[in-house]
Amino acid sequence: IMPSRDGEEYIPGQDVHLDFSDILNILVNNLASSEPEIQILALQWLNSILTIAPSDLIPFYTKILSVLLKLLCDSNSTVADTAHMVNDKLLILCDKYDDLENITPITYGPIVNSLTLQFFDSEVEAKIACLDWLSLIYQKAPDEILAHNDSMFLTLLNSLSNKDSHLIEKALSLLQKLC
């Protein structure tokens, strides 16, 4: 039996409004923390919001990815593992976003800019994740990738000089699609 107030039935969570944009701004700022516990907690919150209100994350993709991809290479394995999980879910959301009933389209241009800039200042695992994102964006909106031709080819050519075979394979795959 639910408790009542003044004869009205109380429903937990009733009349509660969550402003996910404010929450997401705070979480993105906390992802950049130097404390692993704070980063893990922020990642767990992001994971929960992905479940509750995935479309609210779309406007924050650029900000989230600029910090999240760096965490993929974190020395703390819990941070890195949780970052991988969130990154994978964000990729899936982006891939399936057009199938959902949404009003806000994804603007890929700023995401592409952020990914290409971050690429040059990242470790191999983050570079591979950048290429995964760029491949997905090319699949979803090829014009957005082609609009950034100069930086894109520079990014891909830079990848080919790396010693990691997986990174080279991803770069060649995207180059093939672009050609």
GROMACS elastic network, one bead per residue, 0.5 to 0.9 nm:
[ bonds ]
;  ai    aj funct       b0    kb
    2     9     6  0.64895   500
    2    10     6  0.62523   500
    2    11     6  0.72667   500
    3     8     6  0.86725   500
    3     9     6  0.64970   500
    3    10     6  0.60023   500
    3    11     6  0.85463   500
    4     7     6  0.56831   500
    4     8     6  0.52958   500
    4    10     6  0.54301   500
    5     8     6  0.52761   500
    5     9     6  0.65971   500
    5    10     6  0.67556   500
    6     9     6  0.84854   500
   10    13     6  0.89999   500
   10    14     6  0.76156   500
   11    14     6  0.54613   500
   12    15     6  0.89055   500
   12    16     6  0.89415   500
   13    16     6  0.54838   500
   13    17     6  0.87268   500
   14    17     6  0.87204   500
   18    21     6  0.88130   500
   18    22     6  0.88047   500
   18    23     6  0.82321   500
   19    22     6  0.56885   500
   19    23     6  0.64953   500
   19    24     6  0.87628   500
   20    24     6  0.58240   500
   20    25     6  0.84552   500
   20    49     6  0.80750   500
   20    53     6  0.81600   500
   20    56     6  0.66337   500
   20    57     6  0.82689   500
   21    24     6  0.50753   500
   21    25     6  0.62111   500
   21    26     6  0.87374   500
   21    56     6  0.70688   500
   21    57     6  0.80313   500
   21    59     6  0.86829   500
   21    60     6  0.83135   500
   22    25     6  0.51922   500
   22    26     6  0.64434   500
   22    27     6  0.87236   500
   23    26     6  0.52397   500
   23    27     6  0.62002   500
   23    28     6  0.87209   500
   24    28     6  0.60217   500
   24    29     6  0.84932   500
   24    45     6  0.89331   500
   24    46     6  0.76623   500
   24    49     6  0.87746   500
   24    56     6  0.86906   500
   24    57     6  0.75613   500
   24    60     6  0.75034   500
   24    64     6  0.88309   500
   25    28     6  0.53020   500
   25    29     6  0.63207   500
   25    30     6  0.86958   500
   25    60     6  0.81280   500
   25    63     6  0.87554   500
   26    29     6  0.52068   500
   26    30     6  0.62368   500
   26    31     6  0.87385   500
   26    42     6  0.86450   500
   27    31     6  0.61444   500
   27    32     6  0.89384   500
   27    39     6  0.86759   500
   27    41     6  0.87701   500
   27    42     6  0.52485   500
   27    43     6  0.78442   500
   27    45     6  0.75494   500
   27    46     6  0.73279   500
   27    64     6  0.88512   500
   28    31     6  0.50720   500
   28    32     6  0.69329   500
   28    42     6  0.75228   500
   28    43     6  0.89944   500
   28    46     6  0.88688   500
   28    60     6  0.85472   500
   28    63     6  0.68659   500
   28    64     6  0.59079   500
   28    67     6  0.74849   500
   28    68     6  0.86524   500
   29    32     6  0.56054   500
   29    33     6  0.72016   500
   29    42     6  0.89449   500
   29    67     6  0.88640   500
   30    33     6  0.51075   500
   30    34     6  0.87848   500
   30    35     6  0.89660   500
   30    38     6  0.64466   500
   30    39     6  0.62251   500
   30    41     6  0.87182   500
   30    42     6  0.62244   500
   31    34     6  0.84377   500
   31    36     6  0.89872   500
   31    38     6  0.72207   500
   31    40     6  0.80278   500
   31    41     6  0.86929   500
   31    42     6  0.59461   500
   31    43     6  0.71728   500
   31    64     6  0.82880   500
   31    67     6  0.65528   500
   31    68     6  0.72262   500
   31    71     6  0.84053   500
   32    35     6  0.87122   500
   32    39     6  0.72019   500
   32    67     6  0.62356   500
   32    68     6  0.84903   500
   32    71     6  0.88381   500
   33    36     6  0.75002   500
   33    38     6  0.66470   500
   33    39     6  0.62704   500
   34    37     6  0.89906   500
   34    38     6  0.80471   500
   34    39     6  0.77636   500
   35    38     6  0.54574   500
   35    39     6  0.64121   500
   35    40     6  0.88155   500
   36    40     6  0.60296   500
   36    41     6  0.85066   500
   36    76     6  0.71379   500
   36    78     6  0.84429   500
   36    79     6  0.65428   500
   37    40     6  0.51908   500
   37    41     6  0.61876   500
   37    42     6  0.86262   500
   37    79     6  0.83250   500
   38    41     6  0.51215   500
   38    42     6  0.61211   500
   38    43     6  0.85562   500
   39    42     6  0.51155   500
   39    43     6  0.61070   500
   39    44     6  0.85783   500
   39    71     6  0.86968   500
   39    79     6  0.67834   500
   40    43     6  0.50404   500
   40    44     6  0.61052   500
   40    45     6  0.86033   500
   40    78     6  0.73121   500
   40    79     6  0.55505   500
   40    82     6  0.69690   500
   40    83     6  0.82407   500
   41    44     6  0.50508   500
   41    45     6  0.62211   500
   41    46     6  0.86289   500
   42    45     6  0.50850   500
   42    46     6  0.61901   500
   42    47     6  0.85928   500
   43    47     6  0.61217   500
   43    48     6  0.86336   500
   43    68     6  0.86796   500
   43    79     6  0.80919   500
   43    82     6  0.65423   500
   43    83     6  0.66016   500
   43    86     6  0.69707   500
   44    48     6  0.62547   500
   44    49     6  0.87040   500
   44    82     6  0.74730   500
   44    86     6  0.82953   500
   45    49     6  0.61866   500
   45    50     6  0.85252   500
   46    49     6  0.50776   500
   46    50     6  0.61231   500
   46    51     6  0.87517   500
   46    57     6  0.85567   500
   46    86     6  0.72773   500
   47    50     6  0.50626   500
   47    51     6  0.66379   500
   47    52     6  0.89495   500
   47    82     6  0.87950   500
   47    85     6  0.81499   500
   47    86     6  0.58743   500
   47    89     6  0.79900   500
   48    51     6  0.51558   500
   48    52     6  0.62632   500
   48    53     6  0.84463   500
   49    53     6  0.53848   500
   49    54     6  0.62404   500
   49    56     6  0.81344   500
   49    57     6  0.78123   500
   50    53     6  0.57484   500
   50    55     6  0.79543   500
   50    56     6  0.83372   500
   50    57     6  0.72491   500
   50    86     6  0.84098   500
   50    89     6  0.76050   500
   50    90     6  0.78086   500
   50    93     6  0.83690   500
   51    54     6  0.60880   500
   53    56     6  0.56649   500
   53    57     6  0.75400   500
   54    57     6  0.56588   500
   54    58     6  0.75125   500
   54    90     6  0.87310   500
   54    93     6  0.73271   500
   55    58     6  0.55035   500
   55    59     6  0.83155   500
   55    93     6  0.83510   500
   55    97     6  0.79893   500
   55   100     6  0.89656   500
   55   102     6  0.73649   500
   55   104     6  0.81326   500
   56    59     6  0.68758   500
   56    60     6  0.79581   500
   57    60     6  0.53147   500
   57    61     6  0.64753   500
   57    64     6  0.87001   500
   57    90     6  0.86891   500
   58    61     6  0.54193   500
   58    62     6  0.86672   500
   58    93     6  0.89015   500
   58    94     6  0.81232   500
   58   104     6  0.81119   500
   58   105     6  0.83619   500
   58   106     6  0.64774   500
   58   107     6  0.87416   500
   59    62     6  0.76038   500
   59    63     6  0.86475   500
   59   104     6  0.84603   500
   59   106     6  0.73732   500
   59   107     6  0.81338   500
   60    63     6  0.53648   500
   60    64     6  0.59056   500
   60    65     6  0.84032   500
   61    64     6  0.51022   500
   61    65     6  0.58418   500
   61    66     6  0.83644   500
   61    90     6  0.83871   500
   61   106     6  0.89170   500
   61   110     6  0.89950   500
   61   111     6  0.68558   500
   62    65     6  0.53747   500
   62    66     6  0.61489   500
   62    67     6  0.89939   500
   62   108     6  0.87806   500
   62   110     6  0.63886   500
   62   112     6  0.84195   500
   62   113     6  0.86812   500
   62   114     6  0.63671   500
   62   115     6  0.82569   500
   63    66     6  0.52952   500
   63    67     6  0.68682   500
   63    68     6  0.86118   500
   63   111     6  0.85455   500
   63   114     6  0.83846   500
   64    67     6  0.56215   500
   64    68     6  0.57293   500
   64    69     6  0.83958   500
   65    69     6  0.56786   500
   65    70     6  0.83638   500
   65    87     6  0.81347   500
   65   111     6  0.79665   500
   65   114     6  0.78244   500
   65   115     6  0.76790   500
   65   130     6  0.89723   500
   66    69     6  0.63656   500
   66    70     6  0.73798   500
   66   111     6  0.87889   500
   66   114     6  0.63883   500
   66   115     6  0.72541   500
   66   118     6  0.68656   500
   67    70     6  0.55933   500
   67    71     6  0.67900   500
   68    71     6  0.51794   500
   68    72     6  0.68205   500
   68    83     6  0.63135   500
   68    84     6  0.86239   500
   68    86     6  0.83867   500
   68    87     6  0.73080   500
   68   126     6  0.89865   500
   69    72     6  0.53146   500
   69    73     6  0.77353   500
   69    83     6  0.75802   500
   69    84     6  0.84410   500
   69    87     6  0.76868   500
   69   118     6  0.85305   500
   69   122     6  0.83373   500
   69   125     6  0.83876   500
   69   126     6  0.52518   500
   69   127     6  0.82870   500
   69   129     6  0.69708   500
   69   130     6  0.76090   500
   70    73     6  0.60144   500
   70    74     6  0.70829   500
   70    80     6  0.89982   500
   70    83     6  0.89232   500
   70   118     6  0.86035   500
   70   122     6  0.67679   500
   70   123     6  0.78737   500
   70   125     6  0.87898   500
   70   126     6  0.61052   500
   71    75     6  0.86481   500
   71    79     6  0.66888   500
   71    80     6  0.56695   500
   71    81     6  0.89910   500
   71    82     6  0.89118   500
   71    83     6  0.60340   500
   71    84     6  0.83489   500
   71   126     6  0.81499   500
   72    79     6  0.75979   500
   72    81     6  0.72696   500
   72    82     6  0.83828   500
   72    83     6  0.55658   500
   72    84     6  0.59479   500
   72    87     6  0.85857   500
   72   125     6  0.67163   500
   72   126     6  0.61273   500
   72   129     6  0.85218   500
   73    76     6  0.85518   500
   73    77     6  0.86527   500
   73    79     6  0.87735   500
   73    80     6  0.59813   500
   73    83     6  0.89779   500
   73   122     6  0.87270   500
   73   123     6  0.68862   500
   73   124     6  0.82811   500
   73   125     6  0.62817   500
   73   126     6  0.66738   500
   74    77     6  0.68426   500
   74    78     6  0.87197   500
   74    79     6  0.64371   500
   74    80     6  0.52719   500
   74    83     6  0.89725   500
   75    78     6  0.88290   500
   75    79     6  0.79602   500
   75    80     6  0.73517   500
   76    79     6  0.54268   500
   76    80     6  0.63411   500
   76    81     6  0.86942   500
   77    81     6  0.58843   500
   77    82     6  0.83868   500
   78    81     6  0.51454   500
   78    82     6  0.60013   500
   78    83     6  0.83496   500
   79    82     6  0.52720   500
   79    83     6  0.59689   500
   79    84     6  0.85648   500
   80    83     6  0.50334   500
   80    84     6  0.61421   500
   80    85     6  0.86840   500
   81    84     6  0.50921   500
   81    85     6  0.63151   500
   81    86     6  0.87868   500
   82    85     6  0.50330   500
   82    86     6  0.62548   500
   82    87     6  0.85207   500
   83    86     6  0.51664   500
   83    87     6  0.59765   500
   83    88     6  0.84922   500
   84    87     6  0.50390   500
   84    88     6  0.60359   500
   84    89     6  0.85798   500
   85    88     6  0.52156   500
   85    89     6  0.63124   500
   85    90     6  0.86967   500
   86    89     6  0.51077   500
   86    90     6  0.61256   500
   86    91     6  0.86182   500
   87    90     6  0.50483   500
   87    91     6  0.61783   500
   87    92     6  0.86570   500
   87   129     6  0.83534   500
   88    91     6  0.51129   500
   88    92     6  0.62863   500
   88    93     6  0.86491   500
   89    92     6  0.50303   500
   89    93     6  0.60848   500
   89    94     6  0.85629   500
   90    94     6  0.60935   500
   90    95     6  0.84958   500
   91    94     6  0.51301   500
   91    95     6  0.61040   500
   91    96     6  0.86394   500
   91   132     6  0.84683   500
   91   133     6  0.71076   500
   91   136     6  0.78844   500
   92    95     6  0.50212   500
   92    96     6  0.61050   500
   92    97     6  0.82062   500
   93    96     6  0.52476   500
   93    97     6  0.55336   500
   94    97     6  0.50794   500
   94    98     6  0.79514   500
   94   106     6  0.82670   500
   94   136     6  0.82014   500
   94   137     6  0.85454   500
   94   140     6  0.88492   500
   95    98     6  0.74314   500
   95    99     6  0.86589   500
   95   136     6  0.70468   500
   95   137     6  0.85107   500
   95   139     6  0.89457   500
   95   140     6  0.75242   500
   96    99     6  0.54388   500
   96   100     6  0.68903   500
   97   100     6  0.53491   500
   97   101     6  0.81703   500
   97   102     6  0.76981   500
   97   105     6  0.87291   500
   97   106     6  0.84752   500
   98   101     6  0.75523   500
   98   102     6  0.75510   500
   98   105     6  0.82567   500
   99   102     6  0.84640   500
  102   105     6  0.73690   500
  104   107     6  0.89772   500
  107   110     6  0.68685   500
  107   111     6  0.74958   500
  107   144     6  0.87725   500
  108   111     6  0.51252   500
  108   112     6  0.61092   500
  108   113     6  0.86755   500
  108   137     6  0.70473   500
  108   141     6  0.76099   500
  108   144     6  0.63054   500
  108   145     6  0.83492   500
  109   112     6  0.51754   500
  109   113     6  0.62756   500
  109   114     6  0.86762   500
  109   144     6  0.57547   500
  109   145     6  0.77046   500
  109   147     6  0.82258   500
  109   148     6  0.81575   500
  110   113     6  0.50067   500
  110   114     6  0.61128   500
  110   115     6  0.85554   500
  111   114     6  0.51098   500
  111   115     6  0.60973   500
  111   116     6  0.86256   500
  111   133     6  0.89655   500
  111   134     6  0.89199   500
  111   137     6  0.89916   500
  112   115     6  0.51012   500
  112   116     6  0.61240   500
  112   117     6  0.85355   500
  112   133     6  0.84655   500
  112   134     6  0.68806   500
  112   137     6  0.80484   500
  112   144     6  0.76960   500
  112   145     6  0.70072   500
  112   148     6  0.76846   500
  112   152     6  0.86451   500
  113   116     6  0.53664   500
  113   117     6  0.61646   500
  113   118     6  0.84881   500
  113   148     6  0.77888   500
  113   151     6  0.84120   500
  114   117     6  0.52631   500
  114   118     6  0.59899   500
  114   119     6  0.84399   500
  115   118     6  0.51120   500
  115   119     6  0.59420   500
  115   127     6  0.87859   500
  115   130     6  0.57728   500
  115   131     6  0.83776   500
  115   133     6  0.79706   500
  115   134     6  0.76636   500
  116   119     6  0.50609   500
  116   120     6  0.71941   500
  116   130     6  0.76296   500
  116   134     6  0.87410   500
  116   151     6  0.67380   500
  116   152     6  0.67668   500
  116   154     6  0.89258   500
  116   155     6  0.63943   500
  117   120     6  0.61027   500
  117   121     6  0.74587   500
  117   151     6  0.85150   500
  117   155     6  0.87015   500
  118   121     6  0.53968   500
  118   122     6  0.62905   500
  118   126     6  0.86425   500
  118   127     6  0.81992   500
  118   130     6  0.81155   500
  119   122     6  0.54731   500
  119   123     6  0.82552   500
  119   126     6  0.74283   500
  119   127     6  0.54594   500
  119   128     6  0.89404   500
  119   130     6  0.66130   500
  119   131     6  0.86593   500
  119   155     6  0.70254   500
  120   123     6  0.86182   500
  120   127     6  0.81044   500
  120   155     6  0.74535   500
  120   158     6  0.82152   500
  121   127     6  0.88527   500
  122   125     6  0.79714   500
  122   126     6  0.57885   500
  122   127     6  0.61084   500
  123   126     6  0.54998   500
  123   127     6  0.62221   500
  123   128     6  0.88008   500
  124   128     6  0.61763   500
  124   129     6  0.86514   500
  124   162     6  0.85101   500
  124   164     6  0.73810   500
  124   167     6  0.70330   500
  125   128     6  0.51421   500
  125   129     6  0.63459   500
  125   130     6  0.86924   500
  125   167     6  0.82271   500
  126   130     6  0.61436   500
  126   131     6  0.86680   500
  127   131     6  0.62604   500
  127   132     6  0.86318   500
  127   159     6  0.81741   500
  127   167     6  0.72782   500
  128   131     6  0.50883   500
  128   132     6  0.62447   500
  128   133     6  0.87127   500
  128   166     6  0.77092   500
  128   167     6  0.55750   500
  128   170     6  0.70185   500
  128   171     6  0.84247   500
  129   133     6  0.62730   500
  129   134     6  0.86215   500
  130   133     6  0.51128   500
  130   134     6  0.61462   500
  130   135     6  0.85811   500
  131   135     6  0.59808   500
  131   136     6  0.84718   500
  131   156     6  0.85369   500
  131   167     6  0.82099   500
  131   170     6  0.65246   500
  131   171     6  0.67767   500
  131   174     6  0.75812   500
  132   135     6  0.51806   500
  132   136     6  0.62380   500
  132   137     6  0.86441   500
  132   170     6  0.76089   500
  132   174     6  0.89079   500
  133   136     6  0.51109   500
  133   137     6  0.61113   500
  133   138     6  0.85186   500
  134   137     6  0.50359   500
  134   138     6  0.60296   500
  134   139     6  0.85563   500
  134   145     6  0.75334   500
  134   152     6  0.89824   500
  134   174     6  0.79296   500
  135   138     6  0.50438   500
  135   139     6  0.62360   500
  135   140     6  0.87040   500
  135   170     6  0.87136   500
  135   173     6  0.84770   500
  135   174     6  0.60004   500
  135   177     6  0.84120   500
  136   139     6  0.50236   500
  136   140     6  0.62197   500
  136   141     6  0.84541   500
  137   141     6  0.55851   500
  137   142     6  0.68678   500
  137   144     6  0.76880   500
  137   145     6  0.71481   500
  138   141     6  0.52433   500
  138   143     6  0.76183   500
  138   144     6  0.73178   500
  138   145     6  0.57955   500
  138   146     6  0.83085   500
  138   174     6  0.84615   500
  138   177     6  0.82850   500
  138   178     6  0.82000   500
  139   142     6  0.61189   500
  141   144     6  0.56381   500
  141   145     6  0.71542   500
  142   145     6  0.53280   500
  142   146     6  0.62154   500
  142   147     6  0.86093   500
  142   178     6  0.85062   500
  143   147     6  0.59435   500
  143   148     6  0.87574   500
  144   147     6  0.51845   500
  144   148     6  0.68801   500
  145   148     6  0.53804   500
  145   149     6  0.66645   500
  145   152     6  0.73619   500
  145   178     6  0.86509   500
  146   150     6  0.87124   500
  146   152     6  0.80744   500
  146   178     6  0.79163   500
  147   150     6  0.84782   500
  148   151     6  0.57905   500
  148   152     6  0.58737   500
  148   153     6  0.86075   500
  149   152     6  0.50069   500
  149   153     6  0.60356   500
  149   154     6  0.84678   500
  150   153     6  0.55203   500
  150   154     6  0.62881   500
  150   155     6  0.86485   500
  151   154     6  0.50802   500
  151   155     6  0.60572   500
  151   156     6  0.86411   500
  152   155     6  0.50593   500
  152   156     6  0.62226   500
  152   157     6  0.85819   500
  153   156     6  0.50124   500
  153   157     6  0.59319   500
  153   158     6  0.83208   500
  153   175     6  0.78895   500
  154   157     6  0.51562   500
  154   158     6  0.60124   500
  154   159     6  0.86161   500
  155   158     6  0.51571   500
  155   159     6  0.63915   500
  155   171     6  0.86504   500
  156   159     6  0.50178   500
  156   160     6  0.66040   500
  156   168     6  0.86415   500
  156   171     6  0.54587   500
  156   172     6  0.76830   500
  156   174     6  0.79562   500
  156   175     6  0.70261   500
  157   160     6  0.52032   500
  157   161     6  0.70067   500
  157   171     6  0.78810   500
  157   175     6  0.89472   500
  158   161     6  0.55918   500
  158   162     6  0.72054   500
  159   162     6  0.54247   500
  159   163     6  0.87914   500
  159   164     6  0.88303   500
  159   167     6  0.65564   500
  159   168     6  0.59152   500
  159   170     6  0.87424   500
  159   171     6  0.61691   500
  159   172     6  0.87444   500
  160   163     6  0.80736   500
  160   164     6  0.89416   500
  160   167     6  0.77781   500
  160   168     6  0.51829   500
  160   169     6  0.85184   500
  160   171     6  0.68445   500
  160   172     6  0.76993   500
  161   164     6  0.89534   500
  161   168     6  0.79038   500
  162   165     6  0.78773   500
  162   167     6  0.73945   500
  162   168     6  0.68879   500
  163   166     6  0.89996   500
  163   167     6  0.81864   500
  163   168     6  0.77901   500
  164   167     6  0.54418   500
  164   168     6  0.64004   500
  164   169     6  0.87496   500
  165   168     6  0.50376   500
  165   169     6  0.60426   500
  165   170     6  0.86463   500
  166   169     6  0.50476   500
  166   170     6  0.62632   500
  166   171     6  0.86379   500
  167   170     6  0.51792   500
  167   171     6  0.61692   500
  167   172     6  0.85926   500
  168   171     6  0.50823   500
  168   172     6  0.60709   500
  168   173     6  0.85052   500
  169   172     6  0.51759   500
  169   173     6  0.61276   500
  169   174     6  0.87421   500
  170   173     6  0.50631   500
  170   174     6  0.63161   500
  170   175     6  0.85893   500
  171   174     6  0.52441   500
  171   175     6  0.60790   500
  171   176     6  0.85256   500
  172   176     6  0.60029   500
  172   177     6  0.86151   500
  173   176     6  0.51090   500
  173   177     6  0.64126   500
  173   178     6  0.87767   500
  174   177     6  0.50528   500
  174   178     6  0.62012   500
  174   179     6  0.86320   500
  175   178     6  0.50396   500
  175   179     6  0.61325   500
  176   179     6  0.51933   500
